[in-house]
Amino acid sequence: MPIETGTMIYCVIPQELEAELYEKLVEHYKDNPNVEVIVDRRSGPDRRSNGSGPPEGEQRIIRDRRRMRPSLGSTDVPESAFE
């Protein structure tokens, strides 16, 4: 199977499963340079829950970040074009 280059995959293992999985996964992916096995060592409170999100009960607004295209106005073909 050909290995695609340029796309890195991080196989993240929870710290609680490190002893059980880390060596097995490193061995499994040893021939694929695009995969890196890492252990998640973060601890403490989740920093995303700092109150900066939407107030309780409200949904987050997802916006389309693509550049807006200019409006072309009406694209209807005038009746006179068919005569």
CYANA upper distance limits for C-alpha pairs under 8 A (distance plus 0.5 A):
  3 ILE  CA     32 ASN  CA      7.44
  3 ILE  CA     34 ASN  CA      8.45
  4 GLU  CA     34 ASN  CA      8.28
  5 THR  CA     34 ASN  CA      7.26
  6 GLY  CA     34 ASN  CA      8.00
  7 THR  CA     34 ASN  CA      6.87
  8 MET  CA     34 ASN  CA      5.23
  8 MET  CA     35 VAL  CA      6.44
  8 MET  CA     36 GLU  CA      8.10
  9 ILE  CA     34 ASN  CA      6.43
  9 ILE  CA     35 VAL  CA      5.17
  9 ILE  CA     36 GLU  CA      6.80
 10 TYR  CA     35 VAL  CA      6.29
 10 TYR  CA     36 GLU  CA      5.47
 10 TYR  CA     37 VAL  CA      6.39
 10 TYR  CA     38 ILE  CA      7.37
 11 CYS  CA     35 VAL  CA      7.42
 11 CYS  CA     36 GLU  CA      6.55
 11 CYS  CA     37 VAL  CA      5.14
 11 CYS  CA     38 ILE  CA      6.61
 12 VAL  CA     37 VAL  CA      6.59
 12 VAL  CA     38 ILE  CA      5.54
 12 VAL  CA     39 VAL  CA      6.14
 12 VAL  CA     40 ASP  CA      6.69
 13 ILE  CA     17 LEU  CA      7.03
 13 ILE  CA     18 GLU  CA      6.85
 13 ILE  CA     21 LEU  CA      8.00
 13 ILE  CA     22 TYR  CA      7.67
 13 ILE  CA     37 VAL  CA      7.97
 13 ILE  CA     38 ILE  CA      6.70
 13 ILE  CA     39 VAL  CA      5.27
 13 ILE  CA     40 ASP  CA      6.38
 14 PRO  CA     18 GLU  CA      7.04
 14 PRO  CA     39 VAL  CA      6.48
 14 PRO  CA     40 ASP  CA      5.69
 14 PRO  CA     41 ARG  CA      7.98
 15 GLN  CA     39 VAL  CA      6.34
 15 GLN  CA     40 ASP  CA      6.14
 15 GLN  CA     41 ARG  CA      6.43
 17 LEU  CA     21 LEU  CA      6.45
 17 LEU  CA     22 TYR  CA      8.15
 18 GLU  CA     22 TYR  CA      5.58
 18 GLU  CA     39 VAL  CA      7.16
 19 ALA  CA     23 GLU  CA      8.27
 20 GLU  CA     24 LYS  CA      8.28
 21 LEU  CA     25 LEU  CA      6.55
 22 TYR  CA     26 VAL  CA      6.66
 22 TYR  CA     37 VAL  CA      7.77
 22 TYR  CA     38 ILE  CA      8.38
 22 TYR  CA     39 VAL  CA      8.17
 23 GLU  CA     27 GLU  CA      6.63
 24 LYS  CA     28 HIS  CA      6.63
 25 LEU  CA     29 TYR  CA      6.62
 25 LEU  CA     37 VAL  CA      7.38
 26 VAL  CA     30 LYS  CA      6.26
 26 VAL  CA     36 GLU  CA      8.38
 26 VAL  CA     37 VAL  CA      6.63
 29 TYR  CA     33 PRO  CA      8.38
 29 TYR  CA     35 VAL  CA      6.94
 29 TYR  CA     36 GLU  CA      8.34
 48 ARG  CA     52 SER  CA      8.50
 49 SER  CA     53 GLY  CA      8.12
 53 GLY  CA     60 ARG  CA      8.33
 54 PRO  CA     58 GLU  CA      6.54
 54 PRO  CA     59 GLN  CA      7.24
 54 PRO  CA     60 ARG  CA      6.62
 77 VAL  CA     81 ALA  CA      7.39
 78 PRO  CA     82 PHE  CA      8.33
 79 GLU  CA     83 GLU  CA      7.82
